[in-house]
Amino acid sequence: MGNVIRELFSGEVLYRQGDPSDCAWLIERGAVELHSEQGRRTIVHATLGPGELIGELGMLDGQPRSATATARGPTQLLAIDHDQFLERLESGDSIVRTLVLSLLRRTRSILASLPADHVVPPEDMVSESRDERAGLDKIRLEARLRDAIDNHTLDVRYQPIYDIAEGRVSGYEALVRWQLPDRGAVSPAEFIKLAEETSLIVPVGEYVLDRVLEVLTALRDAGTTPLPSIAVNLSARQLVEPGMASQIVARTQRAHLPPGALKLEITESRMLDYTPVAAVMAHCREHGIPFALDDFGTGYSNLTHLHKLDFEFIKVDQAFARHMFDSPRAMAIVNAIVAMAHGIGAYVVVEGVETHDQLQRLRALGVRYAQGYLIGQAQPASSVLSGEAGRGLQARASATG
Ligand SMILES: Nc1ncnc2c1ncn2[C@@H]1O[C@@H]2COP(=O)(O)O[C@H]2[C@H]1O
């Protein structure tokens, strides 16, 4: 992945007519003039400004650049990745694909037949509908996400998980956070969903995995015993992405970590094809990587998952802990999940634990693990490394235990 954000000085050439096409660009600031040589004449086709795309023709059909692009004044551009765009086009509706490709062919033939002195005035080219603006915003966010991965500005935080039976923090869940200077926090739901639309989700997953393996390795090297486990969230879609599982296994083996140090939490927001997921899970498990089913009891995280796939941990959605005392039904459901989990040899982790009363009740129900604000919020790697992330809160959680 090259530079996602490109700054050009006035007069700098972005590319020349005839150059190979690798990506398109969104103009963020400044202006770009497009011109081509026809015989001895230089024809200026247009000068494009903020919010406009350039280079989309070559990106779409791989033909060489139809014109030379030169910055007029200091200009900032965002790269639109060729592979990601094509993945979207290929996974899109075949009717939309046909229309886009037909428009592309037609545009090329119109451009080829324009009189030599024809200049497209900028106002004729811009018609930003609401849909188009939403598309540009997505392009921007995606480009910045690629930039964040390249420049390591995604933040991984660690939320402690409390082992109720042993009375200590025994592990963490890694949670990825993304802060943009001009936008504030971008919710993981938004950027993970965006990344999942293309294979960009693979480098996001690898990024988090690498940070987690760094923390585990540092803890091990510092002689921390017992070594806490750290869980990484992956969607089943991510897990079956070609090469993902072998990458996970290879990286974990390279780190020489004991079995169980790295866990994977499967989050699911849609229906699954179980066979490939089961195969990948079996492969990881053989290499000492256990699995947790996340958000159990909501959305698509259902009994069929437990029937078809083998999980070592079931994470009960926080809604159940929250309503345990005001709803006997919620309490009965947690109870039933614990009984079921024991029946299939899995441990239960209840999320969203906020009070000592909840913790006490979960202990009485035989729940093994708790996670939530009572135990601790997500904290930086430095607190995990210093032991701080578990210690004080652990004392608090066990105070009434
Ligand atoms: N006549 C034109 N008016 C506006 N933009 C153009 C014109 N001709 C080419 N372009 C843009 O200039 C880009 C040059 O590289 P591409 O051929 O990849 O994609 C082209 C379009 O984005």
The ligand as an SDF file (V2000), in Angstrom:
LIG
                    3D

 22 25  0  0  0  0  0  0  0  0999 V2000
  -12.2050   15.7680  -20.9270 N   0  0  0  0  0  0  0  0  0  0  0  0
  -12.0390   15.4750  -19.6500 C   0  0  0  0  0  0  0  0  0  0  0  0
  -12.6820   16.1710  -18.7160 N   0  0  0  0  0  0  0  0  0  0  0  0
  -12.5170   15.8750  -17.4150 C   0  0  0  0  0  0  0  0  0  0  0  0
  -11.7500   14.9080  -16.9560 N   0  0  0  0  0  0  0  0  0  0  0  0
  -11.0920   14.1870  -17.8380 C   0  0  0  0  0  0  0  0  0  0  0  0
  -11.1860   14.4220  -19.2080 C   0  0  0  0  0  0  0  0  0  0  0  0
  -10.4080   13.5340  -19.8220 N   0  0  0  0  0  0  0  0  0  0  0  0
   -9.8440   12.7700  -18.8810 C   0  0  0  0  0  0  0  0  0  0  0  0
  -10.2500   13.1670  -17.6840 N   0  0  0  0  0  0  0  0  0  0  0  0
   -9.8130   12.6320  -16.3610 C   0  0  0  0  0  0  0  0  0  0  0  0
   -8.4130   12.6090  -16.4290 O   0  0  0  0  0  0  0  0  0  0  0  0
   -7.9630   11.3080  -16.0970 C   0  0  0  0  0  0  0  0  0  0  0  0
   -6.6850   10.8740  -16.7620 C   0  0  0  0  0  0  0  0  0  0  0  0
   -6.4250    9.5660  -16.3370 O   0  0  0  0  0  0  0  0  0  0  0  0
   -7.5240    8.4520  -16.5940 P   0  0  0  0  0  0  0  0  0  0  0  0
   -7.6110    8.2010  -18.0530 O   0  0  0  0  0  0  0  0  0  0  0  0
   -7.2590    7.3050  -15.6900 O   0  0  0  0  0  0  0  0  0  0  0  0
   -8.9010    9.1310  -16.0920 O   0  0  0  0  0  0  0  0  0  0  0  0
   -9.1040   10.4180  -16.5800 C   0  0  0  0  0  0  0  0  0  0  0  0
  -10.2780   11.1980  -16.0810 C   0  0  0  0  0  0  0  0  0  0  0  0
  -10.4170   11.0710  -14.6760 O   0  0  0  0  0  0  0  0  0  0  0  0
  1  2  1  0
  2  3  1  0
  2  7  2  0
  3  4  2  0
  4  5  1  0
  5  6  2  0
  6  7  1  0
  6 10  1  0
  7  8  1  0
  8  9  2  0
  9 10  1  0
 10 11  1  0
 11 12  1  0
 11 21  1  0
 12 13  1  0
 13 14  1  0
 13 20  1  0
 14 15  1  0
 15 16  1  0
 16 17  2  0
 16 18  1  0
 16 19  1  0
 19 20  1  0
 20 21  1  0
 21 22  1  0
M  END
$$$$
